[in-house]
Amino acid sequence: MPVLTKEDRILISELNSLKGFGAKKLINEFSSKGWKVSSVNNFFDKLKKTGTIERRPGSGRPRTVRAESNVNAVDELVLNQEDAPQKHHTSRQISRATGISQTSVMRIIHSDFQLKCL
């Protein structure tokens, strides 16, 4: 869970701009939130630099397993089975062949592959 939720950032931003509340005043007013002075001050710095409460696009952890090349590799192995009835690759075999975890293979098959087939 992020240190400051989106609702928290909106509240802090509005109270700072409308009433001039600083970090310590906000923490005293909303002691049940568990905010830290450094977190609120870091948010103020970010707000001054960017002018927005939103995160920068692409600032999160990259989703490398669900990259288009990996999705295509799994789709290729699944589609190769359609012309050979009674023959199929298990998710474990596909996982070994692609180097993608079995859980991610299943996730790709159930979400991305099914969307392409519709």
DRENTORKOL-3810 file (N, C-alpha, C; in nm, 4 decimals):
REM DRENTORKOL-3810
@n.u->0.0846; n.v->-0.1181; n.w->0.0000; ca.u->0.0000; ca.v->0.0000; ca.w->0.0000; c.u->0.0885; c.v->0.1237; c.w->0.0000
@n.u->0.0562; n.v->0.2220; n.w->-0.0847; ca.u->0.1393; ca.v->0.3417; ca.w->-0.0878; c.u->0.1315; c.v->0.4173; c.w->0.0443
@n.u->0.2336; n.v->0.4962; n.w->0.0700; ca.u->0.2377; ca.v->0.5728; ca.w->0.1938; c.u->0.1203; c.v->0.6697; c.w->0.1979
@n.u->0.0981; n.v->0.7396; n.w->0.0906; ca.u->-0.0143; ca.v->0.8329; ca.w->0.0817; c.u->-0.1068; c.v->0.7872; c.w->-0.0311
@n.u->-0.2312; n.v->0.7588; n.w->0.0021; ca.u->-0.3265; ca.v->0.7193; ca.w->-0.1008; c.u->-0.3612; c.v->0.8412; c.w->-0.1865
@n.u->-0.4289; n.v->0.8168; n.w->-0.2956; ca.u->-0.4689; ca.v->0.9269; ca.w->-0.3825; c.u->-0.5598; c.v->1.0242; c.w->-0.3080
@n.u->-0.6505; n.v->0.9705; n.w->-0.2269; ca.u->-0.7394; ca.v->1.0558; ca.w->-0.1477; c.u->-0.6593; c.v->1.1393; c.w->-0.0479
@n.u->-0.5562; n.v->1.0779; n.w->0.0121; ca.u->-0.4697; ca.v->1.1510; ca.w->0.1052; c.u->-0.3986; c.v->1.2651; c.w->0.0342
@n.u->-0.3464; n.v->1.2369; n.w->-0.0848; ca.u->-0.2733; ca.v->1.3403; ca.w->-0.1600; c.u->-0.3652; c.v->1.4554; c.w->-0.1985
@n.u->-0.4895; n.v->1.4242; n.w->-0.2356; ca.u->-0.5868; ca.v->1.5293; ca.w->-0.2692; c.u->-0.6150; c.v->1.6146; c.w->-0.1455
@n.u->-0.6398; n.v->1.5488; n.w->-0.0325; ca.u->-0.6698; ca.v->1.6189; ca.w->0.0924; c.u->-0.5534; c.v->1.7088; c.w->0.1340
@n.u->-0.4337; n.v->1.6547; n.w->0.1315; ca.u->-0.3155; ca.v->1.7321; ca.w->0.1709; c.u->-0.2961; c.v->1.8505; c.w->0.0777
@n.u->-0.3100; n.v->1.8265; n.w->-0.0514; ca.u->-0.2922; ca.v->1.9334; ca.w->-0.1493; c.u->-0.3943; c.v->2.0456; c.w->-0.1292
@n.u->-0.5205; n.v->2.0094; n.w->-0.1107; ca.u->-0.6257; ca.v->2.1098; ca.w->-0.0937; c.u->-0.6078; c.v->2.1890; c.w->0.0360
@n.u->-0.5801; n.v->2.1203; n.w->0.1456; ca.u->-0.5628; ca.v->2.1909; ca.w->0.2730; c.u->-0.4387; c.v->2.2784; c.w->0.2722
@n.u->-0.3369; n.v->2.2371; n.w->0.1999; ca.u->-0.2163; ca.v->2.3192; ca.w->0.1898; c.u->-0.2421; c.v->2.4440; c.w->0.1073
@n.u->-0.3110; n.v->2.4276; n.w->-0.0066; ca.u->-0.3316; ca.v->2.5436; ca.w->-0.0928; c.u->-0.4407; c.v->2.6374; c.w->-0.0388
@n.u->-0.5482; n.v->2.5821; n.w->0.0191; ca.u->-0.6579; ca.v->2.6660; ca.w->0.0656; c.u->-0.6345; c.v->2.7262; c.w->0.2043
@n.u->-0.5793; n.v->2.6467; n.w->0.2956; ca.u->-0.5644; ca.v->2.6929; ca.w->0.4331; c.u->-0.4199; c.v->2.7094; c.w->0.4763
@n.u->-0.3258; n.v->2.6747; n.w->0.3893; ca.u->-0.1852; ca.v->2.6915; ca.w->0.4214; c.u->-0.1326; c.v->2.5935; c.w->0.5253
@n.u->-0.1971; n.v->2.4786; n.w->0.5391; ca.u->-0.1526; ca.v->2.3788; ca.w->0.6365; c.u->-0.0169; c.v->2.3240; c.w->0.5957
@n.u->0.0740; n.v->2.3150; n.w->0.6908; ca.u->0.2036; ca.v->2.2515; ca.w->0.6690; c.u->0.1982; c.v->2.1063; c.w->0.7132
@n.u->0.3113; n.v->2.0406; n.w->0.7043; ca.u->0.3174; ca.v->1.8976; ca.w->0.7352; c.u->0.2784; c.v->1.8699; c.w->0.8803
@n.u->0.3332; n.v->1.9450; n.w->0.9746; ca.u->0.3054; ca.v->1.9187; ca.w->1.1162; c.u->0.1598; c.v->1.9455; c.w->1.1505
@n.u->0.1022; n.v->2.0508; n.w->1.0956; ca.u->-0.0381; ca.v->2.0823; ca.w->1.1209; c.u->-0.1278; c.v->1.9711; c.w->1.0660
@n.u->-0.0967; n.v->1.9222; n.w->0.9449; ca.u->-0.1748; ca.v->1.8146; ca.w->0.8853; c.u->-0.1668; c.v->1.6869; c.w->0.9688
@n.u->-0.0474; n.v->1.6553; n.w->1.0161; ca.u->-0.0295; ca.v->1.5339; ca.w->1.0956; c.u->-0.1041; c.v->1.5439; c.w->1.2277
@n.u->-0.1050; n.v->1.6636; n.w->1.2899; ca.u->-0.1805; ca.v->1.6827; ca.w->1.4139; c.u->-0.3306; c.v->1.6724; c.w->1.3902
@n.u->-0.3782; n.v->1.7262; n.w->1.2791; ca.u->-0.5214; ca.v->1.7232; ca.w->1.2473; c.u->-0.5692; c.v->1.5822; c.w->1.2122
@n.u->-0.4835; n.v->1.5062; n.w->1.1455; ca.u->-0.5204; ca.v->1.3726; ca.w->1.0977; c.u->-0.4264; c.v->1.2682; c.w->1.1562
@n.u->-0.4175; n.v->1.2652; n.w->1.2886; ca.u->-0.3249; ca.v->1.1737; ca.w->1.3556; c.u->-0.3613; c.v->1.0269; c.w->1.3318
@n.u->-0.4869; n.v->0.9990; n.w->1.3048; ca.u->-0.5285; ca.v->0.8597; ca.w->1.2831; c.u->-0.4786; c.v->0.8043; c.w->1.1491
@n.u->-0.4374; n.v->0.8900; n.w->1.0582; ca.u->-0.3899; ca.v->0.8464; ca.w->0.9266; c.u->-0.2519; c.v->0.7813; c.w->0.9331
@n.u->-0.1717; n.v->0.8151; n.w->1.0342; ca.u->-0.0387; ca.v->0.7565; ca.w->1.0471; c.u->0.0639; c.v->0.8131; c.w->0.9506
@n.u->0.0421; n.v->0.9360; n.w->0.9024; ca.u->0.1371; ca.v->0.9991; ca.w->0.8117; c.u->0.2644; c.v->1.0355; c.w->0.8867
@n.u->0.3739; n.v->1.0399; n.w->0.8136; ca.u->0.5006; ca.v->1.0845; ca.w->0.8701; c.u->0.5346; c.v->1.2206; c.w->0.8109
@n.u->0.6057; n.v->1.3017; n.w->0.8891; ca.u->0.6420; ca.v->1.4371; ca.w->0.8452; c.u->0.7219; c.v->1.4291; c.w->0.7160
@n.u->0.8152; n.v->1.3366; n.w->0.7091; ca.u->0.8994; ca.v->1.3264; ca.w->0.5891; c.u->0.8160; c.v->1.2899; c.w->0.4659
@n.u->0.7156; n.v->1.2045; n.w->0.4828; ca.u->0.6312; ca.v->1.1663; ca.w->0.3693; c.u->0.5510; c.v->1.2851; c.w->0.3170
@n.u->0.4959; n.v->1.3623; n.w->0.4087; ca.u->0.4170; ca.v->1.4787; ca.w->0.3686; c.u->0.5079; c.v->1.5837; c.w->0.3050
@n.u->0.6257; n.v->1.6065; n.w->0.3633; ca.u->0.7194; ca.v->1.7029; ca.w->0.3056; c.u->0.7688; c.v->1.6582; c.w->0.1683
@n.u->0.7938; n.v->1.5286; n.w->0.1515; ca.u->0.8336; ca.v->1.4776; ca.w->0.0192; c.u->0.7222; c.v->1.4982; c.w->-0.0823
@n.u->0.5976; n.v->1.4801; n.w->-0.0385; ca.u->0.4852; ca.v->1.5040; ca.w->-0.1283; c.u->0.4775; c.v->1.6516; c.w->-0.1664
@n.u->0.4998; n.v->1.7415; n.w->-0.0690; ca.u->0.4998; ca.v->1.8853; ca.w->-0.1000; c.u->0.6078; c.v->1.9185; c.w->-0.2022
@n.u->0.7263; n.v->1.8594; n.w->-0.1868; ca.u->0.8349; ca.v->1.8837; ca.w->-0.2828; c.u->0.7954; c.v->1.8367; c.w->-0.4226
@n.u->0.7362; n.v->1.7182; n.w->-0.4294; ca.u->0.6929; ca.v->1.6645; ca.w->-0.5581; c.u->0.5841; c.v->1.7522; c.w->-0.6195
@n.u->0.4939; n.v->1.7998; n.w->-0.5349; ca.u->0.3851; ca.v->1.8853; ca.w->-0.5817; c.u->0.4394; c.v->2.0163; c.w->-0.6388
@n.u->0.5419; n.v->2.0724; n.w->-0.5737; ca.u->0.6027; ca.v->2.1960; ca.w->-0.6240; c.u->0.6740; c.v->2.1731; c.w->-0.7568
@n.u->0.7426; n.v->2.0590; n.w->-0.7699; ca.u->0.8173; ca.v->2.0297; ca.w->-0.8931; c.u->0.7257; c.v->2.0006; c.w->-1.0112
@n.u->0.6251; n.v->1.9160; n.w->-0.9883; ca.u->0.5430; ca.v->1.8691; ca.w->-1.0998; c.u->0.4118; c.v->1.9440; c.w->-1.1149
@n.u->0.3600; n.v->1.9998; n.w->-1.0053; ca.u->0.2328; ca.v->2.0697; ca.w->-1.0108; c.u->0.1125; c.v->1.9768; c.w->-1.0136
@n.u->0.1330; n.v->1.8493; n.w->-0.9912; ca.u->0.0230; ca.v->1.7538; ca.w->-0.9945; c.u->0.0393; c.v->1.6523; c.w->-0.8817
@n.u->-0.0731; n.v->1.5915; n.w->-0.8428; ca.u->-0.0678; ca.v->1.4892; ca.w->-0.7386; c.u->-0.0490; c.v->1.3507; c.w->-0.7981
@n.u->-0.0576; n.v->1.3389; n.w->-0.9297; ca.u->-0.0480; ca.v->1.2098; ca.w->-0.9974; c.u->0.0964; c.v->1.1616; c.w->-1.0050
@n.u->0.1116; n.v->1.0294; n.w->-1.0143; ca.u->0.2433; ca.v->0.9713; ca.w->-1.0337; c.u->0.2880; c.v->0.9928; c.w->-1.1768
@n.u->0.4190; n.v->0.9925; n.w->-1.1980; ca.u->0.4719; ca.v->1.0032; ca.w->-1.3339; c.u->0.4365; c.v->0.8767; c.w->-1.4104
@n.u->0.3982; n.v->0.8901; n.w->-1.5378; ca.u->0.3703; ca.v->0.7701; ca.w->-1.6166; c.u->0.4954; c.v->0.6834; c.w->-1.6261
@n.u->0.4777; n.v->0.5542; n.w->-1.6082; ca.u->0.5905; ca.v->0.4619; ca.w->-1.6184; c.u->0.6792; c.v->0.4575; c.w->-1.4964
@n.u->0.6348; n.v->0.5155; n.w->-1.3852; ca.u->0.7201; ca.v->0.5205; ca.w->-1.2664; c.u->0.7112; c.v->0.3946; c.w->-1.1819
@n.u->0.6170; n.v->0.3080; n.w->-1.2115; ca.u->0.6021; ca.v->0.1847; ca.w->-1.1347; c.u->0.6947; c.v->0.0750; c.w->-1.1831
@n.u->0.6824; n.v->-0.0404; n.w->-1.1236; ca.u->0.7632; ca.v->-0.1543; ca.w->-1.1627; c.u->0.7208; c.v->-0.2005; c.w->-1.3020
@n.u->0.8162; n.v->-0.2194; n.w->-1.3921; ca.u->0.7807; ca.v->-0.2618; ca.w->-1.5278; c.u->0.7276; c.v->-0.4041; c.w->-1.5300
@n.u->0.6326; n.v->-0.4283; n.w->-1.6169; ca.u->0.5725; ca.v->-0.5609; ca.w->-1.6307; c.u->0.6425; c.v->-0.6333; c.w->-1.7441
@n.u->0.7559; n.v->-0.6946; n.w->-1.7144; ca.u->0.8374; ca.v->-0.7550; ca.w->-1.8193; c.u->0.7842; c.v->-0.8894; c.w->-1.8661
@n.u->0.7231; n.v->-0.9674; n.w->-1.7780; ca.u->0.6752; ca.v->-1.0997; ca.w->-1.8172; c.u->0.5593; c.v->-1.0884; c.w->-1.9145
@n.u->0.4764; n.v->-0.9881; n.w->-1.8978; ca.u->0.3606; ca.v->-0.9717; ca.w->-1.9850; c.u->0.3951; c.v->-0.8882; c.w->-2.1084
@n.u->0.5229; n.v->-0.8812; n.w->-2.1425; ca.u->0.5653; ca.v->-0.8085; ca.w->-2.2624; c.u->0.5063; c.v->-0.8775; c.w->-2.3859
@n.u->0.4915; n.v->-0.8026; n.w->-2.4907; ca.u->0.4285; ca.v->-0.8537; ca.w->-2.6131; c.u->0.5016; c.v->-0.9760; c.w->-2.6676
@n.u->0.6350; n.v->-0.9767; n.w->-2.6598; ca.u->0.7109; ca.v->-1.0909; ca.w->-2.7127; c.u->0.6811; c.v->-1.2181; c.w->-2.6338
@n.u->0.6686; n.v->-1.2081; n.w->-2.5023; ca.u->0.6373; ca.v->-1.3257; ca.w->-2.4208; c.u->0.4948; c.v->-1.3738; c.w->-2.4442
@n.u->0.4014; n.v->-1.2805; n.w->-2.4562; ca.u->0.2618; ca.v->-1.3174; ca.w->-2.4842; c.u->0.2551; c.v->-1.3884; c.w->-2.6190
@n.u->0.3282; n.v->-1.3378; n.w->-2.7180; ca.u->0.3290; ca.v->-1.4015; ca.w->-2.8499; c.u->0.3905; c.v->-1.5403; c.w->-2.8446
@n.u->0.4952; n.v->-1.5585; n.w->-2.7652; ca.u->0.5598; ca.v->-1.6898; ca.w->-2.7530; c.u->0.4635; c.v->-1.7922; c.w->-2.6935
@n.u->0.3903; n.v->-1.7536; n.w->-2.5906; ca.u->0.2927; ca.v->-1.8445; ca.w->-2.5294; c.u->0.1795; c.v->-1.8720; c.w->-2.6276
@n.u->0.1309; n.v->-1.7690; n.w->-2.6938; ca.u->0.0229; ca.v->-1.7867; ca.w->-2.7914; c.u->0.0650; c.v->-1.8817; c.w->-2.9033
@n.u->0.1887; n.v->-1.8691; n.w->-2.9476; ca.u->0.2411; ca.v->-1.9543; ca.w->-3.0542; c.u->0.2373; c.v->-2.1020; c.w->-3.0132
@n.u->0.2797; n.v->-2.1305; n.w->-2.8909; ca.u->0.2798; ca.v->-2.2687; ca.w->-2.8427; c.u->0.1383; c.v->-2.3218; c.w->-2.8223
@n.u->0.0478; n.v->-2.2366; n.w->-2.7804; ca.u->-0.0909; ca.v->-2.2798; ca.w->-2.7613; c.u->-0.1581; c.v->-2.3023; c.w->-2.8967
@n.u->-0.1352; n.v->-2.2129; n.w->-2.9914; ca.u->-0.1984; ca.v->-2.2239; ca.w->-3.1230; c.u->-0.1453; c.v->-2.3423; c.w->-3.2024
@n.u->-0.0197; n.v->-2.3824; n.w->-3.1814; ca.u->0.0370; ca.v->-2.4970; ca.w->-3.2521; c.u->-0.0351; c.v->-2.6263; c.w->-3.2187
@n.u->-0.1102; n.v->-2.6280; n.w->-3.1117; ca.u->-0.1776; ca.v->-2.7486; ca.w->-3.0671; c.u->-0.3136; c.v->-2.7683; c.w->-3.1346
@n.u->-0.3668; n.v->-2.6651; n.w->-3.1965; ca.u->-0.5023; ca.v->-2.6726; ca.w->-3.2497; c.u->-0.5173; c.v->-2.7712; c.w->-3.3650
@n.u->-0.4120; n.v->-2.7901; n.w->-3.4459; ca.u->-0.4223; ca.v->-2.8806; ca.w->-3.5600; c.u->-0.3865; c.v->-3.0251; c.w->-3.5240
@n.u->-0.3541; n.v->-3.0507; n.w->-3.3980; ca.u->-0.3189; ca.v->-3.1857; ca.w->-3.3528; c.u->-0.4108; c.v->-3.2258; c.w->-3.2379
@n.u->-0.5263; n.v->-3.2826; n.w->-3.2695; ca.u->-0.6177; ca.v->-3.3216; ca.w->-3.1627; c.u->-0.5559; c.v->-3.4289; c.w->-3.0724
@n.u->-0.5976; n.v->-3.4284; n.w->-2.9493; ca.u->-0.5486; ca.v->-3.5203; ca.w->-2.8472; c.u->-0.4029; c.v->-3.4957; c.w->-2.8097
@n.u->-0.3416; n.v->-3.3922; n.w->-2.8614; ca.u->-0.2048; ca.v->-3.3558; ca.w->-2.8255; c.u->-0.2097; c.v->-3.2149; c.w->-2.7682
@n.u->-0.1422; n.v->-3.1953; n.w->-2.6602; ca.u->-0.1362; ca.v->-3.0601; ca.w->-2.6059; c.u->-0.0122; c.v->-3.0454; c.w->-2.5188
@n.u->0.0305; n.v->-2.9194; n.w->-2.5049; ca.u->0.1402; ca.v->-2.8866; ca.w->-2.4143; c.u->0.0780; c.v->-2.8441; c.w->-2.2826
@n.u->0.1351; n.v->-2.8899; n.w->-2.1740; ca.u->0.0870; ca.v->-2.8464; ca.w->-2.0438; c.u->0.1449; c.v->-2.7086; c.w->-2.0145
@n.u->0.0869; n.v->-2.6417; n.w->-1.9172; ca.u->0.1403; ca.v->-2.5109; ca.w->-1.8798; c.u->0.2842; c.v->-2.5245; c.w->-1.8296
@n.u->0.3163; n.v->-2.6386; n.w->-1.7688; ca.u->0.4535; ca.v->-2.6620; ca.w->-1.7219; c.u->0.5495; c.v->-2.6736; c.w->-1.8409
@n.u->0.5070; n.v->-2.7437; n.w->-1.9472; ca.u->0.5916; ca.v->-2.7564; ca.w->-2.0660; c.u->0.6107; c.v->-2.6218; c.w->-2.1345
@n.u->0.5038; n.v->-2.5446; n.w->-2.1430; ca.u->0.5144; ca.v->-2.4112; ca.w->-2.2031; c.u->0.6055; c.v->-2.3237; c.w->-2.1182
@n.u->0.5954; n.v->-2.3371; n.w->-1.9874; ca.u->0.6801; ca.v->-2.2606; ca.w->-1.8958; c.u->0.8272; c.v->-2.2921; c.w->-1.9187
@n.u->0.8584; n.v->-2.4208; n.w->-1.9312; ca.u->0.9979; ca.v->-2.4604; ca.w->-1.9554; c.u->1.0476; c.v->-2.4101; c.w->-2.0904
@n.u->0.9632; n.v->-2.4181; n.w->-2.1916; ca.u->1.0041; ca.v->-2.3787; ca.w->-2.3262; c.u->1.0283; c.v->-2.2285; c.w->-2.3380
@n.u->0.9510; n.v->-2.1496; n.w->-2.2647; ca.u->0.9612; ca.v->-2.0037; ca.w->-2.2778; c.u->1.0451; c.v->-1.9380; c.w->-2.1693
@n.u->1.0623; n.v->-2.0071; n.w->-2.0563; ca.u->1.1348; ca.v->-1.9470; ca.w->-1.9446; c.u->1.0467; c.v->-1.8550; c.w->-1.8608
@n.u->0.9174; n.v->-1.8637; n.w->-1.8808; ca.u->0.8209; ca.v->-1.7828; ca.w->-1.8060; c.u->0.7623; c.v->-1.8708; c.w->-1.6968
@n.u->0.7356; n.v->-1.8142; n.w->-1.5804; ca.u->0.6812; ca.v->-1.8941; ca.w->-1.4706; c.u->0.5472; c.v->-1.9547; c.w->-1.5106
@n.u->0.5149; n.v->-2.0673; n.w->-1.4487; ca.u->0.3914; ca.v->-2.1379; ca.w->-1.4802; c.u->0.2691; c.v->-2.0518; c.w->-1.4488
@n.u->0.2766; n.v->-1.9757; n.w->-1.3406; ca.u->0.1656; ca.v->-1.8870; ca.w->-1.3047; c.u->0.1433; c.v->-1.7814; c.w->-1.4114
@n.u->0.2529; n.v->-1.7226; n.w->-1.4611; ca.u->0.2407; ca.v->-1.6204; ca.w->-1.5652; c.u->0.1898; c.v->-1.6802; c.w->-1.6952
@n.u->0.2335; n.v->-1.8025; n.w->-1.7268; ca.u->0.1830; ca.v->-1.8699; ca.w->-1.8463; c.u->0.0318; c.v->-1.8859; c.w->-1.8366
@n.u->-0.0159; n.v->-1.9328; n.w->-1.7212; ca.u->-0.1604; ca.v->-1.9498; ca.w->-1.7030; c.u->-0.2332; c.v->-1.8162; c.w->-1.7132
@n.u->-0.1752; n.v->-1.7128; n.w->-1.6564; ca.u->-0.2369; ca.v->-1.5804; ca.w->-1.6614; c.u->-0.2463; c.v->-1.5314; c.w->-1.8060
@n.u->-0.1406; n.v->-1.5536; n.w->-1.8833; ca.u->-0.1410; ca.v->-1.5124; ca.w->-2.0239; c.u->-0.2455; c.v->-1.5911; c.w->-2.1016
@n.u->-0.2507; n.v->-1.7214; n.w->-2.0795; ca.u->-0.3469; ca.v->-1.8058; ca.w->-2.1514; c.u->-0.4898; c.v->-1.7634; c.w->-2.1195
@n.u->-0.5172; n.v->-1.7400; n.w->-1.9936; ca.u->-0.6549; ca.v->-1.7115; ca.w->-1.9535; c.u->-0.6993; c.v->-1.5687; c.w->-1.9819
@n.u->-0.6070; n.v->-1.4746; n.w->-1.9856; ca.u->-0.6508; ca.v->-1.3369; ca.w->-2.0098; c.u->-0.6164; c.v->-1.2905; c.w->-2.1507
@n.u->-0.4892; n.v->-1.2872; n.w->-2.1858; ca.u->-0.4488; ca.v->-1.2315; ca.w->-2.3157; c.u->-0.4925; c.v->-1.3178; c.w->-2.4321
@n.u->-0.4721; n.v->-1.4486; n.w->-2.4200; ca.u->-0.5059; ca.v->-1.5379; ca.w->-2.5316; c.u->-0.6553; c.v->-1.5399; c.w->-2.5565
@n.u->-0.7353; n.v->-1.5435; n.w->-2.4525; ca.u->-0.8801; ca.v->-1.5472; ca.w->-2.4696; c.u->-0.9312; c.v->-1.4177; c.w->-2.5310
@n.u->-0.8663; n.v->-1.3050; n.w->-2.4978; ca.u->-0.9078; ca.v->-1.1782; ca.w->-2.5578; c.u->-0.8814; c.v->-1.1769; c.w->-2.7072
@n.u->-0.7707; n.v->-1.2376; n.w->-2.7494; ca.u->-0.7365; ca.v->-1.2412; ca.w->-2.8912; c.u->-0.8315; c.v->-1.3327; c.w->-2.9695
@n.u->-0.8820; n.v->-1.4361; n.w->-2.9033; ca.u->-0.9703; ca.v->-1.5321; ca.w->-2.9718; c.u->-1.1113; c.v->-1.4788; c.w->-2.9884
@n.u->-1.1489; n.v->-1.3778; n.w->-2.9145; ca.u->-1.2861; ca.v->-1.3259; ca.w->-2.9243; c.u->-1.3086; c.v->-1.2472; c.w->-3.0488
END
